Amino acid sequence: MGDDFNATYVTLAGYVEVVKYRYVYFVMMIAVYFLIIISNLTIVYLIWTHKNLHEPMYIFIAALLLNCVLYSTSVYPKLLIDFISEKQIIPYSACLFQFFIFYSLGGTEFLLLTAMAYDRYVSICKPLQYPTTMRKNTVCVFLVLSWIVPPCHIAVQTIESTKAKLCSFNLKSIFCNNRIYSLQCQRSKLINIFGVVSLTNLVILPLFFIVFTYAIILVASYRSCKQVKKKAVETCLPHLSVLISIACLTLYDVITARLESDLPKTARLIMTLQIVLYHPLFNPFIYGLKMKEISKHLKRLFHLIEM
């Protein structure tokens, strides 16, 4: 793209009736954004401040919720600016940066869920080995890998996209997702290859591992006593709920963007909003209500606030 790279602007053409409903959109989305930040960081705060929650499972939950805040922050500020702007545009360089952050953090979520599945497997199926297996250093390695591996994958596609020639400047989305490839005159082979590699390493393989791990846990808990069954249900069900949520939204992203399926504009807007609205709100409520220890501390916090 040469010298024109930073000067190239892309129009975000996924909005519906933005001029007519701009203030309605703005008020709704800023309220949701604040709710996402408050709900997620409240759970993180509880885990940080209570020593009985300083266990691998809760540390992974805190990392997941912190990742949700970062994930939302990669999209919401720009959305809010667009709602009150006359034109919904973004420099192509900034668009690629948003693409990079959005998918890196999305990949991190899958890897954190994978680490959580392994943690539950060791805790339920090999309880005697748990203290030696899930040590502090092991948890740190899982966290570092979860935040480093995805950016290394997404960086290749992002860098390659900076070299691509653009034949269109209208992006059929409200933020920069996989649809940026539709702007390019021709998608390079390297982007296609690393797209498949990233999807496999960051989504498909973690999904298979998680499903396989929970299947083993299910079989082991079925053969065990009531206490083990109860522990498996209490700790694994929230993780599975979050996994199903993010997996469905990822499937939608792949179908609409990578396969370039053409949905009506309103339907596309509603589904795209689910990715940045529903999921970041879903996580803290699931972990806050379904995880017994977190729920207990949350009730105490609300009690203190009421006083």
C-alpha positions as CSV (number, residue, x, y, z in Angstrom):
1,M,0.0,0.0,0.0
2,G,3.1,2.2,0.3
3,D,2.7,5.8,1.4
4,D,-1.1,5.7,1.1
5,F,-1.4,3.1,3.9
6,N,-2.0,5.4,6.8
7,A,-4.1,7.8,4.7
8,T,-6.5,5.1,3.6
9,Y,-9.9,5.3,5.3
10,V,-12.4,2.5,5.5
11,T,-16.1,3.1,5.9
12,L,-17.8,0.9,8.5
13,A,-21.0,0.1,6.6
14,G,-22.6,-2.3,9.0
15,Y,-24.7,0.2,10.9
16,V,-28.5,0.4,10.5
17,E,-30.3,3.8,10.9
18,V,-27.4,5.2,12.8
19,V,-28.4,8.8,12.0
20,K,-31.9,8.3,13.3
21,Y,-31.1,6.4,16.4
22,R,-27.5,7.6,17.2
23,Y,-28.3,8.7,20.7
24,V,-30.3,5.6,21.5
25,Y,-27.4,3.5,20.3
26,F,-24.9,5.6,22.3
27,V,-26.8,5.5,25.6
28,M,-27.5,1.8,25.4
29,M,-24.0,0.8,24.4
30,I,-22.2,3.0,27.0
31,A,-24.5,1.6,29.7
32,V,-23.6,-2.0,28.5
33,Y,-19.9,-1.1,28.4
34,F,-19.9,0.2,32.0
35,L,-21.9,-2.9,33.1
36,I,-19.3,-5.2,31.4
37,I,-16.4,-3.4,33.1
38,I,-18.1,-3.2,36.6
39,S,-19.4,-6.8,36.6
40,N,-16.1,-8.4,35.3
41,L,-13.8,-6.3,37.5
42,T,-16.0,-6.9,40.6
43,I,-15.4,-10.7,40.3
44,V,-11.6,-10.1,39.6
45,Y,-11.5,-7.9,42.7
46,L,-13.1,-10.5,44.9
47,I,-10.7,-13.2,43.7
48,W,-7.7,-10.8,44.2
49,T,-8.7,-9.8,47.8
50,H,-9.8,-13.2,49.3
51,K,-7.1,-15.7,50.0
52,N,-9.4,-18.7,49.8
53,L,-9.9,-17.8,46.1
54,H,-6.2,-17.8,45.4
55,E,-6.4,-21.2,43.7
56,P,-5.6,-22.1,40.1
57,M,-9.3,-22.4,39.1
58,Y,-10.1,-18.9,40.4
59,I,-7.0,-17.4,39.0
60,F,-7.9,-18.7,35.6
61,I,-11.4,-17.2,36.1
62,A,-9.9,-13.9,37.0
63,A,-7.7,-14.0,33.9
64,L,-10.7,-14.9,31.7
65,L,-12.8,-12.0,33.1
66,L,-9.9,-9.5,32.7
67,N,-9.5,-10.7,29.2
68,C,-13.3,-10.0,28.6
69,V,-12.7,-6.4,29.7
70,L,-9.8,-6.0,27.3
71,Y,-11.8,-7.7,24.6
72,S,-14.7,-5.3,25.0
73,T,-12.3,-2.3,25.2
74,S,-10.9,-3.2,21.8
75,V,-14.4,-2.5,20.3
76,Y,-16.6,-0.4,22.5
77,P,-14.7,3.0,22.5
78,K,-14.7,3.1,18.7
79,L,-18.3,2.0,18.5
80,L,-19.3,4.9,20.9
81,I,-17.3,7.4,18.8
82,D,-19.0,6.2,15.6
83,F,-22.5,6.5,17.1
84,I,-22.1,10.3,17.6
85,S,-20.0,10.9,14.5
86,E,-21.3,12.1,11.1
87,K,-19.2,9.5,9.3
88,Q,-18.4,6.0,10.5
89,I,-14.8,5.7,9.2
90,I,-11.5,4.3,10.4
91,P,-7.9,4.4,9.0
92,Y,-7.0,1.1,7.5
93,S,-3.9,0.9,9.8
94,A,-6.2,1.4,12.9
95,C,-8.6,-1.1,11.4
96,L,-5.9,-3.8,11.2
97,F,-4.8,-3.0,14.8
98,Q,-8.3,-3.5,16.0
99,F,-8.5,-6.7,14.0
100,F,-5.2,-7.9,15.6
101,I,-6.3,-7.1,19.2
102,F,-9.8,-8.5,18.8
103,Y,-8.8,-11.9,17.5
104,S,-5.7,-12.2,19.7
105,L,-7.9,-11.8,22.8
106,G,-10.5,-14.1,21.3
107,G,-7.8,-16.8,20.9
108,T,-6.7,-16.1,24.5
109,E,-10.2,-16.9,25.7
110,F,-10.1,-20.4,24.1
111,L,-6.6,-21.1,25.6
112,L,-7.7,-20.0,29.1
113,L,-10.7,-22.3,28.9
114,T,-8.4,-25.1,27.8
115,A,-6.2,-24.4,30.9
116,M,-9.3,-24.4,33.1
117,A,-10.4,-27.7,31.6
118,Y,-7.0,-29.3,32.4
119,D,-7.2,-27.8,35.9
120,R,-10.6,-29.4,36.5
121,Y,-9.4,-32.7,35.1
122,V,-6.4,-33.0,37.5
123,S,-8.6,-31.7,40.4
124,I,-11.4,-34.3,39.9
125,C,-9.7,-37.3,38.2
126,K,-6.2,-37.1,39.9
127,P,-6.8,-35.2,43.2
128,L,-3.7,-36.6,44.9
129,Q,-1.5,-35.2,42.1
130,Y,-3.2,-31.8,42.1
131,P,-0.9,-29.9,44.5
132,T,2.2,-31.0,42.7
133,T,0.8,-30.7,39.1
134,M,-1.0,-27.3,39.4
135,R,1.8,-25.4,41.1
136,K,2.2,-21.6,40.9
137,N,4.8,-21.9,38.1
138,T,2.5,-24.1,36.1
139,V,-0.3,-21.6,36.4
140,C,2.0,-18.8,35.3
141,V,3.2,-20.7,32.3
142,F,-0.4,-21.4,31.2
143,L,-1.3,-17.7,31.6
144,V,1.7,-16.5,29.7
145,L,1.2,-18.9,26.8
146,S,-2.5,-18.0,26.7
147,W,-1.7,-14.3,26.1
148,I,1.4,-14.9,23.9
149,V,0.5,-17.7,21.5
150,P,-2.6,-16.0,19.9
151,P,-0.9,-12.7,19.0
152,C,1.9,-14.7,17.4
153,H,-0.7,-16.4,15.1
154,I,-2.8,-13.3,14.3
155,A,0.3,-11.1,13.7
156,V,1.1,-13.0,10.4
157,Q,-2.3,-12.3,8.9
158,T,-2.2,-8.7,10.1
159,I,1.3,-7.9,8.7
160,E,0.4,-9.6,5.4
161,S,-2.8,-7.5,5.2
162,T,-0.8,-4.3,5.4
163,K,0.8,-5.3,2.0
164,A,-2.5,-6.1,0.4
165,K,-4.0,-3.9,-2.4
166,L,-7.6,-2.7,-1.6
167,C,-10.3,-2.8,-4.2
168,S,-13.1,-1.8,-1.8
169,F,-13.3,0.7,1.1
170,N,-16.8,-0.3,2.5
171,L,-16.6,-2.8,5.3
172,K,-19.9,-4.6,6.0
173,S,-19.5,-4.6,9.7
174,I,-19.5,-2.2,12.7
175,F,-15.9,-3.0,13.6
176,C,-12.9,-4.6,12.0
177,N,-13.3,-8.3,12.0
178,N,-12.6,-11.0,9.4
179,R,-14.6,-9.1,6.8
180,I,-11.5,-6.9,6.2
181,Y,-10.4,-9.6,3.7
182,S,-13.4,-8.7,1.5
183,L,-11.7,-5.3,1.0
184,Q,-8.7,-6.8,-0.6
185,C,-8.4,-7.3,-4.3
186,Q,-6.9,-10.8,-3.8
187,R,-6.3,-12.6,-0.5
188,S,-2.8,-13.9,-0.4
189,K,-2.0,-17.6,0.1
190,L,-0.1,-16.8,3.3
191,I,-3.3,-15.2,4.8
192,N,-5.4,-18.3,3.8
193,I,-2.8,-20.7,5.2
194,F,-2.4,-18.9,8.5
195,G,-6.1,-18.3,8.7
196,V,-6.6,-22.1,8.8
197,V,-3.6,-22.6,11.1
198,S,-4.9,-20.0,13.6
199,L,-8.5,-21.4,13.5
200,T,-7.0,-24.9,14.1
201,N,-4.6,-24.0,16.8
202,L,-6.7,-21.4,18.7
203,V,-10.2,-22.8,18.3
204,I,-10.6,-26.3,16.9
205,L,-7.8,-28.1,18.9
206,P,-8.7,-26.4,22.2
207,L,-12.4,-27.3,21.6
208,F,-11.5,-30.9,21.0
209,F,-9.3,-31.0,24.1
210,I,-11.9,-29.4,26.3
211,V,-14.7,-31.6,25.1
212,F,-12.5,-34.7,25.5
213,T,-11.4,-33.6,29.0
214,Y,-14.9,-33.0,30.2
215,A,-16.0,-36.3,28.8
216,I,-13.4,-38.0,31.0
217,I,-14.5,-36.0,34.0
218,L,-18.1,-36.9,33.4
219,V,-17.2,-40.6,33.2
220,A,-15.0,-40.4,36.3
221,S,-17.6,-38.5,38.4
222,Y,-20.4,-40.9,37.3
223,R,-18.3,-43.8,38.8
224,S,-17.5,-41.8,42.0
225,C,-19.3,-40.8,45.1
226,K,-22.0,-38.0,45.4
227,Q,-19.4,-35.5,46.7
228,V,-17.3,-35.9,43.5
229,K,-20.4,-35.6,41.3
230,K,-21.4,-32.4,43.1
231,K,-18.0,-30.9,42.7
232,A,-17.8,-31.8,39.0
233,V,-21.2,-30.2,38.4
234,E,-20.5,-27.0,40.4
235,T,-17.1,-26.3,38.8
236,C,-17.5,-27.7,35.3
237,L,-21.0,-26.5,34.3
238,P,-20.1,-22.8,34.3
239,H,-17.0,-23.5,32.2
240,L,-19.0,-25.5,29.7
241,S,-21.7,-22.7,29.5
242,V,-19.0,-20.2,28.7
243,L,-17.4,-22.5,26.2
244,I,-20.7,-23.1,24.4
245,S,-21.3,-19.4,24.3
246,I,-18.0,-18.4,22.7
247,A,-18.0,-21.4,20.4
248,C,-21.4,-20.5,18.9
249,L,-20.3,-16.8,18.4
250,T,-17.0,-18.0,16.8
251,L,-18.9,-20.3,14.5
252,Y,-21.1,-17.3,13.4
253,D,-17.9,-15.2,12.8
254,V,-16.4,-17.9,10.6
255,I,-19.6,-18.5,8.6
256,T,-20.3,-14.8,7.9
257,A,-16.8,-13.5,7.5
258,R,-14.5,-16.3,6.3
259,L,-17.1,-17.8,4.0
260,E,-18.5,-14.3,3.2
261,S,-22.1,-15.4,3.5
262,D,-24.5,-12.6,2.8
263,L,-27.1,-11.9,5.5
264,P,-29.6,-9.0,5.6
265,K,-28.0,-5.9,7.1
266,T,-30.2,-5.8,10.2
267,A,-29.7,-9.5,11.0
268,R,-25.9,-9.0,10.5
269,L,-25.9,-6.1,12.9
270,I,-27.8,-7.9,15.6
271,M,-25.6,-11.0,15.4
272,T,-22.4,-8.9,15.4
273,L,-23.6,-7.1,18.5
274,Q,-24.1,-10.5,20.2
275,I,-20.3,-11.0,20.0
276,V,-19.4,-7.8,21.8
277,L,-22.5,-7.5,24.0
278,Y,-23.9,-10.9,25.1
279,H,-20.7,-12.8,25.8
280,P,-18.7,-10.3,27.9
281,L,-21.8,-9.9,30.1
282,F,-22.5,-13.6,30.2
283,N,-19.2,-14.6,31.8
284,P,-19.3,-12.6,35.1
285,F,-22.9,-13.5,35.7
286,I,-22.3,-17.2,35.1
287,Y,-19.2,-17.3,37.4
288,G,-20.7,-14.9,40.0
289,L,-23.9,-16.9,40.3
290,K,-22.8,-20.5,39.7
291,M,-19.5,-20.7,41.5
292,K,-20.3,-21.2,45.1
293,E,-17.3,-19.5,46.7
294,I,-17.5,-16.5,44.4
295,S,-21.2,-16.2,44.9
296,K,-20.8,-16.2,48.7
297,H,-18.3,-13.3,48.6
298,L,-20.4,-11.5,46.1
299,K,-23.4,-11.6,48.4
300,R,-21.3,-10.3,51.3
301,L,-20.1,-7.4,49.1
302,F,-23.7,-6.5,48.2
303,H,-24.7,-6.7,51.8
304,L,-21.8,-4.3,52.8
305,I,-22.9,-1.9,50.0
306,E,-26.5,-1.9,51.2
307,M,-25.4,-1.0,54.7
